[in-house]
Amino acid sequence: MHSLSRKAEDYLEAILNASFEKGYARTKDIAQELCIQPPTVVEMVKKLDRMGMITYRKYEGVTLTLQGKKIAEVIRDRHETLQSFLELMKVPHAIAVKDACMMEHELSTETIEQLRMFLAFLKVNPQVGSVMKNFEAFSIRVADRHQDDARGSGQSSFQS
């Protein structure tokens, strides 16, 4: 696909998200998306500009080039797929966002496609509701057993 660093990919995704409403992003907007200080943004923005991923004009903001936008959209799509999958498994939202951000850079395209297909299958399959209720009940039982183990009950966590 491309040979950008994880950091560069995160910046492209942040620029895409920050520029959604106005069509451009300021360094302040990018910093806010990434939870970093604005002065930190300038160095990477200049690097991405030199790479042809963005157009950066001091005091005017940042816009994605066609190439940068394509990559940013792929990264965002990977992130959304992973986050949806994690949240389906009842991973708390904040953790799902953070974990999806880490995973989006590492998983193969084939794995992401299979996850996307699996999520689409779940949406059209009428049995999913009962399966998810069973999974949720199972998760609660296992969590309760982990708490019992922590208190010294000594029982195995995965016994039914």
Helices and strands as residue ranges (DSSP letters): H 6-18, H 27-34, H 38-50, E 54-57, E 61-64, H 66-88, H 93-103, H 109-124, H 128-150
